[in-house]
Amino acid sequence: MGPQMIFNAFALPVFAASLISGAISYLAFKRGNRHGELYFGWLMIACSIYAFFYGLELSVQSLEWMKFFIKMEYIGAAFLAPFLVLFSLKFAGYYSFIRSKWSLAIFVIPILVLSMVMTNDIHQSFHKNLTAIDNGFFWVLDFEPGYLYWVHQGYAVLSVIVSNLIFFRLLFQNNVNVYSQVVIMLLGTLAAWSAHLAYVFGLMPLNLDPVPFAFSLSGIIIYIGFVRFRLFSITPIALKMLFKNLPEGVMVFDQDDTLIQFNNAASHLLQIQKSSIGVGRHAFYDQLKSSANNYEIKGDALETLMNPYSGSSPVWYRISETPIHDKKGSQRGTLLYIRDITTVKVEKETSKKREGLLKILTEISQQLLHQQKLSKVLNTHWFELGNLLGVDHLILYRFIDDNNPTETTTFQSYSNKRAKGLIDIDDNIKRQIKAFKEIMFYSQVDRQEQNSLYKYANKHDISYQLIIPINLENACWGFVNIVSFVPDFNLSIEERSIIKSLSDTIGSAIQRHLLEEDLKISVQKSIEALNTKSDFLSNMSHEIRTPLNGIIGFTDLLEKSNMDEQQKDYLATIRGSSHTLLSLINDILDFSKIEAGKIDITPEKVKIRTVVKEVVDMVSIKYASDNVNILVDIHPNTPDYVFVDKLRLQQVLSNLVSNALKFTSKGFVKVSVTPVSMGGGRGSFKFSILDTGKGIRKENIAKILRPFEQEDYSITKEYGGTGLGLSITTKLLSLMKSELHVESTVGEGSHFFFSIDLSYEGINRKKKDDKKLDFNFPLSTQQLLNQTVLIVDDDIMSQKLLTYQLESISSDLNLLLASSGEEALHFFRKYNPGLIFVDEELPGSMNGSSLIKVIRAMSQINDEEPIIILISSFVNDNPSPIATTSGANAFLSKPIEAKKFNELLCS
């Protein structure tokens, strides 16, 4: 049968306390167990069980049920003490105690107590004489405590004492702002256990147990600490450990700028003692500056160089400030952070030093590459180099005598103010450097003991010495000697490598200088030999030309004497060989002058037409051929006068036109002059020589421009020549700031062209010659007197008809008859006729219109244009399209009627 429950108003707050404790445990479990939340949750569960069954005890009047519910209360009450201890240890950060086996031992007594309570009816060692009494409001249990009851209470009191000692220790020994956290914990625990002690000693009215109420209140207080004060954001002991063991020094000043705390790192770095507590912040800075070797203000921080220990190397510290603010934003103090920045400073200085060394090395290398003098370059940078290295001596020695390695001279030197007097290197060391050309090194730091250098350094109290030889290709030129008397001085491997690179650069510069000197001597000797050769060729050419002139002259005289045919043949051979020899001598002489630089370009005012005409006339005499026509095409926009070295331009054109005629068996050679660009009295003029000769293979074009070379040796046998013509032409054009270009197709011909920039005057215009016929028709009889007239027609009857008609007009005409275009061109070149009749239909490859175009092109070499009348068969007296574009001045149709002929030529 179940218990008979009665309403008890005093039980209601107990049940409420049970619910509150249960809710707090749920919220605590949700937070995990980073800082003791798990143990705090179990503490609240134990309290909830305790309160719940205590409420049931107050709601019954049956003694048996009261005994049952009190046993159930101890399921929670027995474990309040151990969970409180575990929570305190976890919160304070004593994790090693929790993880050890001792953490299980604290549950031994609670389990024993719980078992004794459950079996109390048998042994009554916990509660004696349990009875129900009426306190005037409700029934409560009354008992006589057994010995186990006092064991349980003693254990609980001891646990409370341990927990509170942990909290008090945090309160008095912590170095940061965790006071509010510890106070909340103390309030939460002391309130509950004070109420428990009051109940144990019978100080509570109505025999009520206040522990469930007190623990619920404690839970509320502590949970508020969770939310508002973030009790478990970081445990105080962890914060303390963090503060004490930070590698950076931390000093805490209150709102009055008074030192109240500092950690171990601050004490170690700045040698701060406990006696410094209470020192003002500004006084601390003044004391720090006065004891520092050096200090710098960098923004909002102070960087100071100090010797923290006697005899130790200086150390750089950086001290910066951070204000401490409360929740309202008011400053409550200041934190000073002290950090060892020696490594950063050293690396920065090392980097700066390395960059400076590399910069000096780069500048020296660049200046030496630009052919600057070695002594001048080193004078500019040597002091900076020695100062940057921080050495006492930086000396560059040079060996004077290759046969005596002990004879040296100081080529460049640097010594600082603290350096001792200059100490000469031992002869043994010099011999060793000269012989082996290897680096020698001694350092007290590295303890590199190298025979003579080690003894030498110790003898002169040298703490560091580095000797780097300057090696040339086959010898040791000298060496760089670096000396320091400062204890523990040492250059890094990278710095040594840079100095070694500098020594190699100096060696390369010296080697290059020696090679350049040798080259200058070789070049000078070559120039002298070339000048000697050129002078010899020039003198010999003149000497040879004198007797050769006699040979040619007397050959001409012999030709006028009476000789038989065989003698005349011998004489013609002598003449040809003499002229060939003269051409060879002239080419060699010109080539030697150009090579010796004895030819100057002297511009003069000349007519381009005159230059071209003289060249064409000259080469036509030598290379005249009925199968090859020389055409001249001078553009109408070509100026009247240009400023050019006439002799050298004619020499270039003569070589090119002669070559073209020599290698052209039929067809034409065309000489063209075209203005490419003009303006402001200066223009670019293109000279072009186009032929229909044998052509040149592409792979041989570069070859024929070299001296004494032709396309193949068979050409020399067939055509003769020295192979210097085109080479001389190329060099002359180079002197005129121009260049020869060649385009050629084997079997079709070649095209040689070049452009020259020339000053010019006037524009070329057509001029009339009174001796030539007027282009206006009809012509008068007076104009036809003593004129040379050329009739070109393959029909004999047509030739006779025109002859009779012309003779009927004037008997003073010089008539020439040609049956083909080739024959007509021969007469034109030889007699330069002023009036030409051309039949449109001619035999061979050249018809009448083509012949007229060739004659017009050839006549451009002078200012005398012939009048050309084209004779052809027309339909309805209209000239054919070919005739209208041929360049003829007038037209006659066959058969030629006397009336039309007289209308054209007679007035």
MIDREN-125957 format. One record per residue (C-alpha): residue number from 1; residue in one letter; x, y, z negated. Coordinates in pm, whole numbers. Each point is the difference from the previous one (the first is absolute). Layout:
BEGIN
  resi  resn    east   north      up
   NUM     A       X       Y       Z
...
END
This chain:
BEGIN
  resi  resn    east   north      up
     1     M       0       0       0
     2     G     145     343     101
     3     P      75     286    -236
     4     Q    -283     225    -114
     5     M     100     350     118
     6     I    -112     318    -174
     7     F      29     359     112
     8     N     295     179    -159
     9     A      68     360     103
    10     F     358     -34    -119
    11     A      60    -279     257
    12     L     -85     222     296
    13     P     322     209      -1
    14     V     195    -326     -43
    15     F    -156    -143     315
    16     A      70     335     174
    17     A     364     -25    -106
    18     S      12    -351     150
    19     L    -134     124     331
    20     I     240     296       7
    21     S     299    -225     -70
    22     G    -111    -242     273
    23     A     -36     285     252
    24     I     341     141     -87
    25     S     158    -344      46
    26     Y    -155     -28     348
    27     L     136     341      98
    28     A     344     -87    -140
    29     F      19    -329     193
    30     K     -70     187     325
    31     R     322     200     -47
    32     G     227    -305       7
    33     N     280     -48    -249
    34     R     279     235     105
    35     H      18     175    -339
    36     G    -200    -220    -246
    37     E    -353      27     138
    38     L     -48    -380     -12
    39     Y      84     -28    -371
    40     F    -211     305     -80
    41     G    -293    -165     183
    42     W      35    -322    -202
    43     L      17     210    -316
    44     M    -333     159      94
    45     I    -154    -345      76
    46     A     106    -125    -343
    47     C    -156     313    -151
    48     S    -321     -52     204
    49     I     -32    -363    -124
    50     Y      66     109    -353
    51     A    -264     277      14
    52     F    -262    -214     177
    53     F       0    -282    -257
    54     Y      26     249    -286
    55     G    -318     161     130
    56     L    -168    -342       0
    57     E     122     -57    -355
    58     L    -176     320    -108
    59     S    -323    -109     177
    60     V     -64    -328    -196
    61     Q     -75     -80    -367
    62     S      83    -373      11
    63     L     328     -79    -179
    64     E      72    -286     238
    65     W     -33     219     308
    66     M     204     273    -164
    67     K     279    -258     -59
    68     F     -25    -106     367
    69     F      19     355     138
    70     I     298      95    -219
    71     K     186    -299     143
    72     M     -84     131     354
    73     E     126     348     -98
    74     Y     348    -141     -58
    75     I      23    -111     363
    76     G      56     372      67
    77     A     131     121    -333
    78     A     284    -254     -16
    79     F     151     129     329
    80     L     -23     376     -57
    81     A     347      15    -155
    82     P     201    -195     266
    83     F    -161     182     293
    84     L      72     334    -171
    85     V     371     -95     -31
    86     L      23    -117     362
    87     F    -168     320     120
    88     S     246     215    -200
    89     L     304    -189     133
    90     K    -120      20     362
    91     F     -85     369     -30
    92     A     341      81    -150
    93     G     179    -199     270
    94     Y     145    -278    -216
    95     Y     -53    -255     275
    96     S     272    -235    -122
    97     F    -194     -72    -323
    98     I    -317     -75     194
    99     R     176    -237     240
   100     S     178    -192    -279
   101     K    -130    -301    -192
   102     W     -62     221    -306
   103     S    -303     147     174
   104     L    -175    -338     -47
   105     A      91     -12    -367
   106     I    -223     294     -85
   107     F    -303    -218      88
   108     V      88    -276    -249
   109     I    -152     166    -308
   110     P    -318     120     182
   111     I     -64    -355     126
   112     L      65    -140    -349
   113     V    -235     256    -152
   114     L    -273     -82     254
   115     S      28    -373     -70
   116     M     -11      55    -378
   117     V    -306     222      31
   118     M    -181    -262     205
   119     T      77    -272    -261
   120     N     -44     220    -304
   121     D    -297    -214    -128
   122     I     244    -284     -58
   123     H     289     174    -175
   124     Q    -136     347     -88
   125     S     357     141      23
   126     F    -118     302     201
   127     H    -340      92    -160
   128     K    -108    -122    -346
   129     N    -348      16    -143
   130     L    -172     148     310
   131     T    -337     150    -107
   132     A    -263     235     143
   133     I     -83     309    -203
   134     D    -242     288      49
   135     N     177     339       4
   136     G    -331     185     -18
   137     F     -44      33     378
   138     F      83    -340     148
   139     W     163    -328     -86
   140     V     379     -33      27
   141     L     258    -272     -71
   142     D     205       9    -312
   143     F     302    -227     -57
   144     E     310     -57    -201
   145     P     311      25     230
   146     G     216    -312      29
   147     Y     379       1      49
   148     L     -33     -38     378
   149     Y    -218     306       7
   150     W     290     206    -138
   151     V     241    -162     246
   152     H    -226     117     281
   153     Q     -26     353    -142
   154     G     372      20     -64
   155     Y      74    -108     355
   156     A    -244     263     132
   157     V     153     276    -211
   158     L     354    -101     108
   159     S    -106       7     365
   160     V    -147     347     -41
   161     I     319     118    -168
   162     V     216    -139     287
   163     S    -223     159     263
   164     N       0     339    -167
   165     L     375     -12     -56
   166     I      40     -49     375
   167     F    -219     305      66
   168     F     174     213    -266
   169     R     337     -91     149
   170     L    -118     123     336
   171     L    -130     315    -159
   172     F     330      96    -160
   173     Q     256    -134     246
   174     N    -147      70     341
   175     N     159     275     208
   176     V    -284     104     231
   177     N    -363     111     -33
   178     V    -174    -319    -119
   179     Y    -100     132    -340
   180     S    -370      22      92
   181     Q       4    -364     113
   182     V     155    -127    -324
   183     V    -227     211    -219
   184     I    -308    -143     173
   185     M     128    -354     -54
   186     L      62      68    -368
   187     L    -343     154     -47
   188     G    -163    -295     173
   189     T     175    -265    -208
   190     L      27     169    -340
   191     A    -370      88     -10
   192     A    -109    -364      55
   193     W     242    -158    -245
   194     S     -62     265    -266
   195     A    -367     -97       9
   196     H      94    -368     -24
   197     L     218      59    -306
   198     A    -281     194    -163
   199     Y    -231    -302      47
   200     V     258    -247    -125
   201     F      51     190    -323
   202     G    -377      45     -52
   203     L     -11     371      58
   204     M    -292     -12     246
   205     P    -360      55    -130
   206     L    -269    -268      34
   207     N     277    -253      61
   208     L      -3      92     373
   209     D     292     -88     234
   210     P     103     322     199
   211     V     257    -179     221
   212     P    -228     -53     303
   213     F     -99     365      -5
   214     A     361     116     -44
   215     F     135    -221     278
   216     S    -270     120     237
   217     L      96     357     -85
   218     S     369     -87      53
   219     G     -82    -153     337
   220     I    -185     314     107
   221     I     291     223    -110
   222     I     259    -212     179
   223     Y    -207     -29     319
   224     I     -43     379       6
   225     G     379       3     -13
   226     F      -1    -228     307
   227     V    -208     243     202
   228     R      99     342    -126
   229     F     359     -40    -117
   230     R      94    -288     230
   231     L     135    -208    -284
   232     F      97    -280     231
   233     S     144     205     290
   234     I     344     -68    -146
   235     T      92    -151    -329
   236     P     192     226    -240
   237     I     283    -243     -49
   238     A      42     -32     376
   239     L      -2     378      27
   240     K     253      17    -277
   241     M     222    -256     171
   242     L     -34     185     327
   243     F      92     328    -166
   244     K     293    -143    -191
   245     N     142    -209     287
   246     L     -47     232     296
   247     P     325      23     201
   248     E     -63     373      26
   249     G      38     215    -308
   250     V    -320     154    -139
   251     M     -22     277    -259
   252     V    -329     122    -150
   253     F     -46     361    -107
   254     D    -319     113    -177
   255     Q    -200     312      80
   256     D     246     205    -207
   257     D     286    -124     228
   258     T     147    -205    -284
   259     L     157    -340      64
   260     I    -207    -274    -167
   261     Q      96    -320     182
   262     F     261    -143     241
   263     N      60    -347     135
   264     N     310    -219       7
   265     A     102     108     351
   266     A      -2     368     -99
   267     S     213     -78    -304
   268     H     243    -202     214
   269     L      27     248     287
   270     L      33     324    -198
   271     Q     131    -138    -332
   272     I    -306     135    -189
   273     Q     -24     -89    -368
   274     K    -296      -7    -240
   275     S     128     323    -141
   276     S    -107     165     327
   277     I    -368     -44     -94
   278     G    -143     348     -53
   279     V     235     173     248
   280     G    -169     253     229
   281     R     -18     -70     374
   282     H     184     318     104
   283     A     267     -56    -262
   284     F      44    -352     136
   285     Y      58     138     352
   286     D     253     255    -127
   287     Q     190    -268    -191
   288     L      -7    -226     308
   289     K     139     270     231
   290     S     277      91    -241
   291     S     121    -359     -27
   292     A     -32     -85     372
   293     N     295     -13     240
   294     N    -221     157     263
   295     Y    -369      53      63
   296     E    -229     107     284
   297     I    -359     124       9
   298     K    -186    -193     272
   299     G    -357     128      23
   300     D    -179     -82    -327
   301     A     273    -240    -115
   302     L     343      28    -157
   303     E     287    -211     135
   304     T     296     -22    -239
   305     L     341    -172      10
   306     M     108    -142    -337
   307     N     237    -243    -168
   308     P    -230    -206    -225
   309     Y     290    -197    -149
   310     S     352      94     -84
   311     G     233     -85     285
   312     S    -286     -98     233
   313     S     -55     126     353
   314     P    -238     296      35
   315     V    -366     -88      60
   316     W    -269     207     172
   317     Y    -341      27    -167
   318     R    -322     150     135
   319     I    -237     143    -264
   320     S    -356      88     102
   321     E    -309     105    -197
   322     T    -364    -113       1
   323     P    -265     174    -215
   324     I    -236    -207    -222
   325     H    -364     112      23
   326     D    -304    -106    -198
   327     K    -342     -70     149
   328     K     -89     368      -5
   329     G     311      90     198
   330     S     187     162    -289
   331     Q     374     -70     -21
   332     R      84    -206    -307
   333     G     366     -54      67
   334     T     273     -66     256
   335     L     174    -315     122
   336     L     365      20     110
   337     Y     123    -271     238
   338     I     374     -69      17
   339     R     126    -205     295
   340     D     354    -110      90
   341     I      54     123     357
   342     T     374     -67      18
   343     T     -46    -266     268
   344     V    -222     230     207
   345     K     248     285     -39
   346     V     295    -220      91
   347     E    -181    -142     302
   348     K     -99     349     108
   349     E     354     128     -38
   350     T     134    -311     172
   351     S    -244      47     286
   352     K      90     367      25
   353     K     367     -88      -5
   354     R     -49    -271     264
   355     E    -196     235     225
   356     G     270     264     -39
   357     L     274    -247      91
   358     L    -193    -124     303
   359     K     -63     358     109
   360     I     371      84     -22
   361     L      87    -323     187
   362     T    -255      83     273
   363     E     122     358      40
   364     I     366    -106      17
   365     S     -85    -270     256
   366     Q    -201     240     219
   367     Q     265     271     -12
   368     L     276    -245      85
   369     L    -208    -138     287
   370     H     -29     355     134
   371     Q     378       7      26
   372     Q      58     234    -294
   373     K     344      -6    -155
   374     L      38    -254    -284
   375     S     173     239    -243
   376     K    -266     266      57
   377     V    -286    -244     -59
   378     L     153    -142    -318
   379     N      79     349    -133
   380     T    -372      76      25
   381     H    -122    -306    -190
   382     W     284    -137    -214
   383     F     -63     215    -312
   384     E    -374     -74      14
   385     L      74    -371      33
   386     G     235      -8    -300
   387     N    -237     206    -214
   388     L    -294    -226      90
   389     L     194    -316     -84
   390     G      97     149    -336
   391     V     361    -118      29
   392     D     314     174    -124
   393     H     203     -47     319
   394     L    -110     -65     359
   395     I     309       1     221
   396     L      55     -98     363
   397     Y     360    -109      64
   398     R     161     -46     340
   399     F     299    -219      82
   400     I     268     211     167
   401     D     241    -264     126
   402     D    -118    -340     125
   403     N     336    -148     -89
   404     N       0     140    -355
   405     P    -333     -64    -183
   406     T     108     197    -309
   407     E      10     328     197
   408     T    -346     156     -34
   409     T    -151     348      11
   410     T    -324     136    -150
   411     F    -240      59     287
   412     Q    -300     105    -218
   413     S     -46      27    -377
   414     Y    -253      77    -275
   415     S      61      26    -376
   416     N    -243     122    -264
   417     K      75     219    -302
   418     R      28    -281    -254
   419     A     236    -205     220
   420     K     354     -56    -106
   421     G     289      91     223
   422     L      25    -173     335
   423     I     174    -333     -36
   424     D     184    -139     299
   425     I     -78    -354     106
   426     D     263    -264     -72
   427     D     206    -106     299
   428     N     -94    -364     -59
   429     I    -370      88      34
   430     K      68     197     320
   431     R     188    -294     149
   432     Q    -282    -235     -93
   433     I    -261     228     163
   434     K     210      45     315
   435     A      69    -370      34
   436     F    -336    -157     -85
   437     K    -241     288      82
   438     E    -240    -121    -271
   439     I    -205     183    -265
   440     M     159      21    -347
   441     F    -222      47    -304
   442     Y      33      35    -377
   443     S    -271      77    -259
   444     Q      -4     -22    -380
   445     V    -370     -88      28
   446     D      40    -284     249
   447     R     345     -99    -126
   448     Q     137     -56     347
   449     E     368     -81     -60
   450     Q     198      21     324
   451     N     370     -27     -66
   452     S     181     327      66
   453     L    -314     217       5
   454     Y    -111    -136    -341
   455     K     340      78    -153
   456     Y      13     341     169
   457     A    -348      97    -126
   458     N      73    -103    -357
   459     K     331     182       6
   460     H    -166     332      93
   461     D    -319     -45    -210
   462     I    -215     -34     311
   463     S    -339    -153     -75
   464     Y    -109     -37     362
   465     Q     187      -9     330
   466     L    -110     -90     352
   467     I     236      -2     301
   468     I    -155     -44     345
   469     P     236     -24     301
   470     I     -77     182     327
   471     N      74    -258     264
   472     L      50      60     368
   473     E      -3    -267     266
   474     N     354    -118     -65
   475     A     121     194    -303
   476     C     -89     160    -333
   477     W     -18     379      44
   478     G     -40      87    -370
   479     F    -229     -57    -298
   480     V    -261     164    -225
   481     N      90       1    -371
   482     I    -280      47    -258
   483     V     102      47    -366
   484     S    -196      58    -323
   485     F     134      36    -355
   486     V    -349      -6    -158
   487     P     -62    -313    -213
   488     D    -259    -242     139
   489     F     -14     189     331
   490     N    -111    -223     285
   491     L    -122      42     357
   492     S    -284    -222     114
   493     I      47    -255     276
   494     E    -218     215     225
   495     E     213     309     -67
   496     R     315    -197      77
   497     S    -158    -118     326
   498     I     -74     359      99
   499     I     362     102     -69
   500     K     115    -302     203
   501     S    -227     110     287
   502     L     147     349     -22
   503     S     351    -143      20
   504     D    -100    -208     304
   505     T    -148     312     160
   506     I     321     193     -57
   507     G     198    -290     144
   508     S    -225     -16     307
   509     A      33     376      52
   510     I     380     -20     -22
   511     Q       5    -299     237
   512     R    -228     183     243
   513     H     219     311     -21
   514     L     310    -204      80
   515     L    -177    -163     294
   516     E    -116     339     124
   517     E     355     133     -22
   518     D     122    -300     200
   519     L    -283      53     246
   520     K      85     369      37
   521     I     360     -91      75
   522     S    -115    -264     252
   523     V    -242     243     162
   524     Q     266     270      18
   525     K     240    -244     161
   526     S    -270    -109     244
   527     I     -77     361      90
   528     E     367      70      51
   529     A      31    -312     217
   530     L    -312      97     195
   531     N     129     352      55
   532     T     332    -140     109
   533     K    -179    -233     239
   534     S    -224     280     131
   535     D     297     234      44
   536     F     187    -277     179
   537     L    -295     -73     229
   538     S     -54     368      69
   539     N     365      64      75
   540     M      35    -313     208
   541     S    -320      78     190
   542     H     135     342      92
   543     E     336    -148      91
   544     I    -162    -264     221
   545     R    -235     249     169
   546     T     293     210     125
   547     P     157    -269     226
   548     L    -351    -130      83
   549     N     -91     345     131
   550     G     299     -22     232
   551     I    -106    -344     121
   552     I    -354     117      83
   553     G     123     325     160
   554     F     254    -166     230
   555     T    -257    -268      86
   556     D    -228     275     130
   557     L     291     144     206
   558     L      88    -340     142
   559     E    -360     -49     118
   560     K      45     301     229
   561     S     312    -147     163
   562     N       7    -244     291
   563     M     -39    -358    -129
   564     D    -126    -324     136
   565     E    -308    -174    -133
   566     Q     193    -228    -237
   567     Q     182     294    -158
   568     K    -330     186     -39
   569     D    -144    -306    -176
   570     Y     297     -13    -239
   571     L     -37     371     -68
   572     A    -374     -38     -77
   573     T      88    -270    -254
   574     I     257     231    -164
   575     R    -256     284     -12
   576     G    -267    -226    -163
   577     S     244    -138    -258
   578     S     124     350     -81
   579     H    -349     135     -60
   580     T     -83    -305    -215
   581     L     315      58    -204
   582     L     -85     371     -34
   583     S    -353     -85    -124
   584     L     148    -243    -253
   585     I     246     259    -128
   586     N    -273     263     -29
   587     D    -222    -235    -200
   588     I     282    -101    -235
   589     L      94     364     -51
   590     D    -359      99     -82
   591     F     -40    -297    -232
   592     S     322      79    -187
   593     K    -102     365     -39
   594     I    -336     -99    -144
   595     E     160    -253    -236
   596     A     248     263    -118
   597     G    -279     255     -51
   598     K     152     242     247
   599     I    -315      61     200
   600     D    -224     287    -106
   601     I    -348      74     131
   602     T     -19     358     130
   603     P    -349     105     118
   604     E     -32     253     285
   605     K    -288     147     199
   606     V     -63    -214     310
   607     K    -279     -97     241
   608     I    -116    -359     -43
   609     R     -75     -19     373
   610     T     360      97      79
   611     V     140    -256    -247
   612     V    -210    -281     148
   613     K      65     107     366
   614     E     377       2     -49
   615     V      -9    -345    -162
   616     V    -218    -147     277
   617     D     213     158     275
   618     M     320    -133    -158
   619     V    -113    -361     -47
   620     S    -183      -6     338
   621     I     328      47     183
   622     K     157    -298    -178
   623     Y    -300    -234     -12
   624     A    -195     110     314
   625     S    -214    -281     139
   626     D    -273     -17     259
   627     N    -185    -254    -215
   628     V      -8     206    -321
   629     N    -172     335     -43
   630     I      92     249    -272
   631     L    -314     165    -137
   632     V      -8     303    -228
   633     D    -307      89    -208
   634     I      29     320    -201
   635     H    -323      85    -180
   636     P    -156     337     102
   637     N       0     117    -366
   638     T     377     -36     -23
   639     P     154     341     -96
   640     D     229     191     235
   641     Y     296      -9    -237
   642     V     115    -215    -292
   643     F     299      20    -232
   644     V     204    -320      28
   645     D     358    -119      50
   646     K     -24     -26     380
   647     L     316    -205      46
   648     R     -96    -264    -260
   649     L    -362     -22     117
   650     Q     115     -46     361
   651     Q     248    -264    -119
   652     V    -284    -190    -172
   653     L    -235      27     300
   654     S     279     -87     244
   655     N      85    -318    -193
   656     L    -365    -107     -18
   657     V     -89      84     363
   658     S     325    -157     130
   659     N     -75    -321    -193
   660     A    -357      -4     134
   661     L     118      46     362
   662     K     280    -255     -45
   663     F    -244    -274    -110
   664     T    -290      90     235
   665     S      21    -155     347
   666     K    -339     124     125
   667     G    -287     215    -114
   668     F      67     322    -190
   669     V     170     169    -290
   670     K    -217     269    -161
   671     V     135     281    -218
   672     S    -268     171    -214
   673     V      -1     297    -237
   674     T    -309      52    -218
   675     P     -58     250    -283
   676     V    -134    -201    -297
   677     S     -73     289    -235
   678     M      60     374      33
   679     G     -53     302    -217
   680     G     186     296    -145
   681     G     279     -12     257
   682     R      98    -357     -87
   683     G    -121    -329     137
   684     S      70    -369      41
   685     F      84    -118     352
   686     K     -12    -360     118
   687     F     250    -110     266
   688     S     -86    -325     175
   689     I     181    -214     261
   690     L    -220    -272     148
   691     D     123    -251     259
   692     T    -121    -307     189
   693     G     328    -187     -39
   694     K      95    -343    -133
   695     G     -99      73    -363
   696     I     164    -101    -329
   697     R     -75    -291    -229
   698     K    -133     118    -339
   699     E     269    -182    -197
   700     N     270     189     197
   701     I    -136     354     -42
   702     A     191      62    -325
   703     K     310    -162     151
   704     I      27     236     299
   705     L      -2     302    -233
   706     R     322    -119    -169
   707     P     338     112     139
   708     F     179    -217     255
   709     E    -295    -238      34
   710     Q    -234     -76     287
   711     E    -294    -238      32
   712     D     231    -274     132
   713     Y     350     -17     144
   714     S    -126     -69     351
   715     I    -132     359      14
   716     T     352     137     -36
   717     K     114    -203     298
   718     E    -303      91     211
   719     Y     -61     364     -97
   720     G     323     105    -171
   721     G       8     245    -288
   722     T     160      22    -343
   723     G    -300     -73    -219
   724     L      45     340    -168
   725     G    -266     204     181
   726     L    -300     -83    -216
   727     S     212       2    -319
   728     I     123     352      84
   729     T    -357     101      84
   730     T    -125    -128    -338
   731     K     272     186    -189
   732     L     -58     324     191
   733     L    -373     -18     -71
   734     S      80     -57    -367
   735     L     206     321       2
   736     M    -306     173     149
   737     K    -217    -151    -282
   738     S    -178    -232     239
   739     E     -23    -374      65
   740     L      -9    -214     315
   741     H    -295    -236      43
   742     V     -17    -287     250
   743     E    -297    -196     137
   744     S      66    -262     263
   745     T    -154    -299     177
   746     V     221    -241     190
   747     G     -74      17     373
   748     E    -217     313     -30
   749     G     228     277    -119
   750     S     109     206    -298
   751     H    -105     316    -177
   752     F     259     209    -188
   753     F    -129     307    -189
   754     F      91     241    -277
   755     S    -136     323    -153
   756     I     192     315     -96
   757     D    -118     300    -201
   758     L     101     316     190
   759     S     -67     371     -11
   760     Y    -153     138     320
   761     E     -94     320     187
   762     G    -272      68     259
   763     I    -237    -236     181
   764     N      98    -152     334
   765     R    -193     144     298
   766     K      14     -80     372
   767     K     213     241     203
   768     K      -4      59     373
   769     D     299       9     232
   770     D     -15     234     298
   771     K     184    -258     202
   772     K    -276    -251     -54
   773     L    -340     -10     159
   774     D    -297     173    -155
   775     F    -277    -233    -105
   776     N    -264     217     165
   777     F    -131    -113     334
   778     P      20      66     288
   779     L     378      36       8
   780     S     161     265     219
   781     T     254     -73     272
   782     Q     252     211    -186
   783     Q     -29    -224    -305
   784     L      88    -306     210
   785     L     329     136     132
   786     N     305    -212     -89
   787     Q    -202    -228    -226
   788     T      70    -372     -41
   789     V    -310    -207      74
   790     L     -34    -370     -83
   791     I    -247    -219     193
   792     V     -82    -335    -169
   793     D    -193    -239     226
   794     D      70    -351     121
   795     D    -181      63     330
   796     I     247     138     262
   797     M    -278     163     205
   798     S    -124     187    -307
   799     Q     358     115     -70
   800     K      39     129     357
   801     L    -337     175      -9
   802     L      84     190    -320
   803     T     345      79     141
   804     Y    -146     157     316
   805     Q    -260     193    -199
   806     L     261     142    -240
   807     E     244      89     277
   808     S    -277     182     181
   809     I     -35     225    -305
   810     S     372      56     -71
   811     S     318    -120     164
   812     D     213      79    -309
   813     L    -125    -293    -213
   814     N     228    -278    -132
   815     L    -207    -314      53
   816     L      58    -329    -194
   817     L    -183    -322      91
   818     A     -61    -283    -250
   819     S    -189    -326      54
   820     S     -42    -108    -369
   821     G     -24     142    -347
   822     E     350    -119     -95
   823     E     151     172     307
   824     A    -200     317     -73
   825     L     138      15    -360
   826     H     354     -36     134
   827     F     -53     302     231
   828     F    -170     194    -281
   829     R     290     -47    -242
   830     K     255      87     269
   831     Y    -163     293     188
   832     N    -266     130    -239
   833     P    -259      85     277
   834     G    -249     282     -60
   835     L    -287    -147     208
   836     I     -97    -368       8
   837     F    -261    -184     206
   838     V     -93    -338    -153
   839     D    -217    -264     156
   840     E    -226    -170    -259
   841     E      58    -344     149
   842     L     368     -96     -32
   843     P     163    -344      15
   844     G     146    -164    -310
   845     S     -85      49    -369
   846     M     -29     380      18
   847     N    -295     164     180
   848     G     -33     370      76
   849     S    -169      98    -328
   850     S     264    -186    -207
   851     L     278     165     198
   852     I    -144     345     -69
   853     K     -12     -71    -377
   854     V     364    -113       2
   855     I     107     312     193
   856     R    -190     223    -242
   857     A     174    -169    -296
   858     M     344      32     163
   859     S     -52     366      84
   860     Q     -45      96    -368
   861     I     376      11     -49
   862     N       2     343     167
   863     D    -251     279      54
   864     E     -51     -84     370
   865     E    -315    -191      92
   866     P     -48    -112     367
   867     I    -329      44     184
   868     I    -145    -343      75
   869     I    -271     -66     258
   870     L    -170    -339     -19
   871     I    -114    -153     333
   872     S    -273    -262     -15
   873     S    -328    -116     147
   874     F    -296     173    -164
   875     V    -368     -46      30
   876     N    -187     318      92
   877     D     313     203     -61
   878     N      -6     -80    -377
   879     P     332    -115    -157
   880     S       3    -339    -166
   881     P      10     -19    -385
   882     I     361    -121      11
   883     A     103     295     211
   884     T    -162     254    -230
   885     T     201    -125    -300
   886     S     334     -53     173
   887     G     131     356     -45
   888     A     -13     104     368
   889     N     -44     369      87
   890     A    -213     -57     311
   891     F    -157    -275     211
   892     L     -15     -89     369
   893     S    -208    -278     145
   894     K      90    -223     294
   895     P     -10      60     282
   896     I     161     336     -61
   897     E    -170     259     212
   898     A     214     295     120
   899     K    -267     247    -119
   900     K       1    -131    -362
   901     F     380     -25      -2
   902     N      41     360     118
   903     E    -261     120    -252
   904     L     206    -154    -279
   905     L     351     111     108
   906     C     -35     302     229
   907     S    -118     348     -80
END
